[in-house]
Amino acid sequence: MAAAAGALRRLARCGPQQVGSGRAGSAAPGVSPQGLGRLPQLRRGIHGSAPAAIQVTVRDALNQALDEELERDGRVFLLGEEVAQYDGAYKISRGLWKKYGDKRIIDTPISEMGFTGIAVGAAMAGLRPICEFMTFNFSMQAIDQVINSAAKTLYMSAGVVPVPVVFRGPNGASAGVGAQHSQCFAAWYGHCPGLKVVSPWSSEDAKGLLKASVRDDNPVVMLENELMYGVPFEMSEEAQSKDFLVPIGKAKIERQGTHVTLVSHSRSVGHCLEAAAVLVKEGVECEVVNLRTIRPMDVESIEASVVKTNHLITVEGGWPQFGVGAEICAKIMEGPAFNYLDAPAVRLTGADVPMPYAKILEDNCLPQVKDIIFAVKKILNI
């Protein structure tokens, strides 16, 4: 009975990437749909690296980070549903159970509240747990542990009890998994003091941010994206090192530009880069800012870009009200960069509705490349 329930829940959570529905998750590496087919042109131009770079998927980059941190520090362990013998619902932990055994890679019951509480308690006791949610939609089952226990304990203990735990898993919309499995939690967790919140796009982001999160003494929420797991990126020789870290709280300029600033995180960064590649043919140079970290946000990098371009567009898959884009716009309005804007800032967000199941409606609920191009032309009056 329990095994059957677990299998059904696994199918419900995995979505097309695991059950082979022929949609986004089942695409061959490097040929992912819904805008991800842009990768060949990106590899040629936008994020090309040194000759020593290799192709690494986001999935393998996360696996490398886990392996390196487990090997480096005996206090690190991974727990979650099916992370051990099944190699993880998305194969992020592939091979780790065989290498590190039951004490370091722990399969849990289907009870987010329970195993999240175990992770938080272990962190309070001096260990460094990595708690995997099969999807962040199910982190709501454990949000009391994440917010009231993990985020607040250092403050409430007057700095005596740190909680060095990482909560990680896929966040935001996947494909064809309906309203209850498709929401973005960047604004939810980014709202809460005591947490750090990171959101990787590329393989280097994923590896460097996960390693930095494991080593951080604060609780970190790492919001990945299921549709990015199978996407290959060039990984530089530097990023292949076991000492490679991406600093938490620092954005990255993915593309330099002078006419408009596009600020985004996670999968939407790729959409911004593809839009920029189209617009440059029309003489428009977009600067693309990959946030990488939601909290603490690198406002200085955004301000510096806006001062240069005089225009700002934010792009995200989350809902508009109280979203990441709303916070960015408020920060710019309250700061010195406001005086450099030649037009009002623009937000591109997910539609303000629960995610529909139908593919055509789902596509229209999320910002697409064409929407970014339209917004850029509108803000520049071209």
Buried (B, 14 or more C-beta within 10 A) or exposed (E): EEEEEBEEBBEBBBBBBBBEEEBBBBBEEBEBBBBBEBBEEBBEEBBEBEEEBBBBBBBBBBBBBBBBBBEBEEBBBBBBBBBBEBBBBBBBBBBBBEEBEEEBBBBBEBEBEBBBBBBBBBBBEEBBBBBBBBBBBBBBBBBEBBBBBBBBBBEEEEEEEBBBBBBBBBBBBBBBBBEEBBBBBBBBBBBBEBBBBBBBBBBBBBBBBBBBBBBBEBBBBBBBBBBBBBBBBBBBEBBBEEEBBBEBBBBBBBBEBEBBBBBBBBBBBBBBBBBBBBBBEEEBBBBBBBBBBBBEBBBEBBBBBBBBBBBBBBBBBBBBEEBBBBBBBEBBEEBEBBEBBEBEBBBBBBBEEEBBEEEEEBBEBBBBBEBBBEBBBEBBEE
